[in-house]
Amino acid sequence: MAEKITSETLRFERVLDAPVEKVWRYLVDPELRARWFMAGPSELKVGGSFGLTMAHGNLSDEDVATPEKYRPYLGKSWEERITRYEPPHLLAITWEDGKAGEVTFALSPQGDKTLLVLTHKGLRGRDDAVSFGGGWHSHLAVLERRIKGEAVPDFWALHAQAEQTIGKALGNSGV
């Protein structure tokens, strides 16, 4: 699990226990994407929309409360733009219409597994790095478990740990 964490760029690597085609489906199929990240209708082509709906309460297999600071975002839907689309190896989307950069998912085979490299570049500083870094770190942990068929008891516990990890990597243990 290699990571690069700065106030401008996040880069996470995960080796997932599935072939590239299966991991790709978890990126582009809204129903599968909803199980680890956010669903939404998408127009899968460069310039197309990439729909997202925050329903993070559905990411935990147990009944857990959403932390107060995230409750206002539950149910929020929006669209990003697809900037690169090369199935089944590369997907890139804007974030906050590009104001918070671009997120790239690159997939490459590693035998019968897949190396996923997620890069979020163009962050606006430390606060973005902690927020998005905690999110990506925890969502990737959920993806790893979903692909293996494992349970995710409490997404929000994973998220809290991830924000602390990212804060420490940026040189401050307080988040």
Order of alpha helices (4+ residues) and beta strands (2+ residues): beta-beta-alpha-alpha-beta-beta-beta-beta-beta-alpha-alpha
